[in-house]
Amino acid sequence: MKILEIAALENWYKSNFQNKLSGRRILFEDIAPLLKNLKSGEFEKSALGYSEKNIPICKVKIGSGAKRILVWSQMHGNESTGTKAMFDLFQFFENPEMFQEESQRILDNCTIWFVPMLNPDGSAAFTRVNANHIDLNRDAVAIKAKESKLLRAVLEEFNPHFCFNLHDQRTIFNVEGTKNPATISFLAPSEDLERTLTKGRKETMSVIVEMNAFLEKIIPGHIGRYTDEFYPTATGDNFQKRGHNTILIEAGHYYDDYERDVVRKFNFYALLQGILSIADNATYTNYKPYFSIPNNDKKCFDIIYRNVKVSEDSFVDIAYQYNYIVRNNELVLEKEEVTRGDLKGFVGHEEKDFKKKSLKSI
């Protein structure tokens, strides 16, 4: 197992990450100039087609090796952390500095196609679905959406050995058995209801094992395993079933990072280590440690107010979640009460003890 040198990569990242992208709402207009400025000698850029609202959907190609890797982000428009990480990866290939050897191994051994923003209409509205209210990640069988048709055409033309499907997960997830937020979660999708350990799933798991080993050195105890329940219409499950090993990276919450501008770094690290693992390995058989990655659990809320007085002799905990709303073309956060009662088994990313006083008294 070849693991990237952590201190050197941390130093590289501070000076080289793509600082023109930040925040949760990433639009096509944000990435368009960055795509235009990618070095033509290293990157091949083209338009795959257009979204339902006629926004371009672009492809970037790099490398010339025999191992074919497909990476896409923002099939859910409101899940942009992977997009930021992808542009950090472009920075890595443009300016690898002390990682010249690792960069060259990837480029020599792999051909990588990137689709940085599959759902630009959903990105503008900050919604999971496309302009016709279709969830692209549940459209792998019907293939009704224009964006789904484009992704399937890419899959059939390129015939990738490995895919990286980049998503964000909600702040509700913690690492099972801990109070830690599930900052990055991995999934090797199932191919059937029985969750059969096929050769392809084992290969997918073996790459995840190396990604997890690297992240555990940086954010130990903050990496989870997303449920492998089989979804018959899901993209990852169907691509895996068709023989394209598909790795889901779910970017989650980190402390005080609702913009996910810290998590993007961990997402980038995972993506880079995963691609390097594919480039360096001839076989992918070390899958068993995958099952040692703790499951995701759902024990988190954005805010918990503890010991709130609601009547003369009644005290409860009150939990809130943030909703993201586009208002006047700006993304704003609004908190909403989601439950109240005895929440001792739960953790708030922010907590406040009211010490048996009412909400109105503070």
Secondary structure, DSSP 8 states (H G I E B T S, - for coil): -----HHHHHHHHHHHS-TT--SS---HHHHHHHHHTS-TTT-EEEEEEE-TT--EEEEEEEE--SEEEEEEE-SSTT--HHHHHHHHHHHHHH--GGGHHHHHHHHHHEEEEEES-S-HHHHHHT-SS-TTS--GGG-TTT--SHHHHHHHHHHHHH--SEEEEEEE--TT-EETTSS-B--EEEE---SSTT----HHHHHHHHHHHHHHHHHHTTSTT-EEE------TT-HHHHHHHTT-EEEEEEE---TT-TT-TTHHHHHHHHHHHHHHHHHH-S-----GGGGGS-BEE--EEEEEEEEEEEETTEEEEEEEEEEEEEETTEEEEEEEEEEEE--TT-EEEEEEEEEEE-GGG-
